[in-house]
């Protein structure tokens, strides 16, 4: 019977480690919002610092929760649902 243990062991002398500078982690990329080039932190980082801060500011200023629900539907709701 053949031994299968050789198939499970990786050939360490043939394995090469990737150089982190060549793997595309940190390089200049174009921002997806403004198009300017910036030094990204990795392939997941596609928006520059300036546009990222603008996104955070907009997101934090647009969300609100009402203390009590209004009994009267808004004009937009009336138009959308046809409640004339």
KAMO-V989849 format. One record per residue. N is the residue number from 0. PHI is phi in radians with two decimals (none if undefined). OMEGA is omega as a letter, one per 30 degrees, with the letter a starting at -180 (999 if undefined). Layout:
((N,PHI,OMEGA) (N,PHI,OMEGA))
This chain:
((0,none,a) (1,-1.39,l) (2,-1.51,l) (3,-1.73,a) (4,-1.16,l) (5,-1.20,a) (6,-1.32,a) (7,-1.55,a) (8,-1.54,l) (9,-1.27,l) (10,-1.48,a) (11,-1.13,a) (12,-1.26,l) (13,-1.67,a) (14,-1.34,l) (15,-1.99,l) (16,-1.47,l) (17,-1.30,l) (18,-1.36,a) (19,-1.09,l) (20,-1.32,a) (21,-1.63,a) (22,-1.42,l) (23,1.44,a) (24,-1.28,a) (25,-1.85,l) (26,-2.77,a) (27,-1.31,l) (28,-2.30,l) (29,-1.51,l) (30,-1.16,a) (31,-1.30,l) (32,-1.68,a) (33,-1.79,l) (34,1.52,l) (35,-1.27,l) (36,-1.36,l) (37,-2.60,l) (38,-1.45,a) (39,-1.47,l) (40,-1.49,a) (41,3.00,a) (42,-1.13,l) (43,-1.42,a) (44,-1.74,a) (45,-2.05,l) (46,-2.11,a) (47,-1.16,a) (48,-1.05,a) (49,-1.09,l) (50,-1.21,l) (51,-1.13,l) (52,-1.17,l) (53,-1.13,l) (54,-1.06,a) (55,-1.11,a) (56,-1.14,a) (57,-1.16,a) (58,-1.13,a) (59,-1.35,a) (60,-1.73,a) (61,-1.78,a) (62,-1.70,l) (63,-2.56,l) (64,-2.16,a) (65,-1.42,l) (66,-1.17,l) (67,-2.28,l) (68,-1.26,l) (69,-1.45,a) (70,-1.40,a) (71,-1.63,l) (72,-1.18,l) (73,-1.25,l) (74,-1.02,l) (75,-1.16,l) (76,-1.13,l) (77,-1.06,l) (78,-1.14,a) (79,-1.16,a) (80,-1.60,l) (81,1.22,a) (82,-1.69,a) (83,-1.65,999))
